[in-house]
Amino acid sequence: MTKPLSIRNITAHYGQTKVLEDLSLDIGEGELVSLLGASGCGKTTTLRLVAGFLQPTSGTITLGGKDLTRLPAHQRDIGLVFQNYALFPHLSVADNVGFGLKQRGVSGADKTKRVNAMLERVGLAHLAERLPGALSGGQKQRVALARALVIEPQLLMFDEPLSNLDAKLRVDMRVEIRQLQRANGTTSVYVTHDQEEAFSISDRVAIMHAGKIMQLDTPENLYQRPANAFVARFVGFENLVSMKVVARDGAQVTAEAAGGVKLTLGLEHFGEIPDAFVLACRADGLSVTDNMAVEGIPTTLGLRTYLGRAYQYQSETAAGTLVANGPLSRPLEPGSAAKLVPVPDQCTILAME
Amino acid sequence: MMPTKLHPALIGFTVLVFIFLVGPLVIVVGSALSDTTYLTFPPQGLSLRWFQNIFEIDAFRRTILTSLQVAVISTFVALIIGIPASYAMSRYRIQLPRWLSTLFILPVLVPELVLGFSLLKNLAFQFNAPIYLSLIIGHTILILPYVIRVISASLASFDFSIEEAAISLGSPPLKTFFTVLLPNVRSGVIAAFILAFITSVNDVSISIFLTGPGISTLPIQLLAHMEQFFDPTVASVSVMLMVLTVAVMAIVERTLGLTFLAK
């Protein structure tokens, strides 16, 4: 019933504007993959192409080996969950959920049974006769989910389904979505701009930018080992410092940044280190200390902000302005000299671009 | 909290507006019920004989029928053209040029007399179109802008992703139009129907050019009648028109409403 999705070399235009460029993406059977990116990155376009609401300029889309590229949207057998729910305002909750079954010729007792079972699963059996207008946002999204799931589609797609809900409900709903998706084993595409949402719900995440997939990987790998500077910045590596290896000594590498700053990096943390690379560190990955005897990047501290768990400093260094965190126990004064010490497990190495 | 007190001047103003709106209706209804042979208000004596008189005059009977036929047919034609046009303009608002929606409103800006005259010249003289057909074409042109305006307004709040949801669930686009879109702009269609119907039934300036020997509409017949008589028939016809209009509104609301409720 559920099928793997394969997008091959898709290019798409809006008028003269190219919105997707040679995009390829494979989603395994039962897998949930998120398309994550800022607005205009092409994630919604990708979804609409797969749904059949847009036509690609070139490339193919196959679902379970069947070519969808030129198939009309209503013959694709894809369940869709929309950001604004898109429930039929003139139909009751039960009729909304039953709509897709009706199109498939399911009627009578069979339809009622399946609708009721699905409403039971999303906990809305008691609201079956209500009109959508009388539901809360969370209930509406449950109806939308039930409506998409009850047809047992080959593919399920979500277009920012939670962004109209408040923060607490958003977390509950995403757990619910994940559980339902897992239980049904439905291959799914999930479009969102919310990184936490994408990471928490997905098997793999595609980070998109300017019509391209910058990296497709598991949330853990994306978060800890971004493949390039864009993804590194996206997942919160605020500090990117270009460096050159000046000496290799067994498991130790000495590298130099602009302004002659030298750091010793251990291969056990970073794996292989190329001769020229970018050291990427989160703010937590640069520890601020006023002990000038340790090895680190010399700095003059700038603006200090209180984060609750740490103090954050805008730090002027020879390699540019870096953002670093220091302990609450020792607040340092802006303008004072300090050193920024890389914390290996909060830093990573990127290839030079 | 202090209860909001209405300013006396505001109350006075509201009453004045109310009188201004309802006053003429009261006078017309009153005159129609008068027992006199001339128009007068307040009515002197009460009688329904002027209502009876409408149906005794053959010309009134025929023109009432013509007016109703023309109104119903041109309203349906206008809806059949207007609904898809409004749909296209709302659905593809971004892709379509902005002047397009203005284009559909243009007939309102042309003085109706000019429209009527040009239709006479072109339809009736040039193409020798039958009077009945010319009337229907003329009325359709007259009411189409209202239909498009009203239906576009109700489509403005329609979320087209609902349509996409239906399509994704397996409903073909054309079927989706009838089962999902139309039920959701029902109130707009009803409003457009009523507005178009009333505009057609009441039209003088276009009909006056297009009516001819043997075929006339009610308002034109009224004019002709008034030229010769000054009896309360005119008022009673007006009252009848009002009642008719309310009846049409009720029927449309009822039937369309029930059809769609029974999906």
Interface residues (C-beta under 8 A of the other chain):
Chain A: A51 G52 F53 P72 A73 H74 Q75 R76 D77 I78 G79 L80 F82 N84 A86 L87 F88 P89 H90 L91 D95 F99 G100 Q103 R104 A144 R147 A148 I151
Chain B: D159 S161 I162 E164 A165 A166 I167 S168 L169 G170 S171 P172 P173 T176 V180 P183 N184 R186 F260 K263
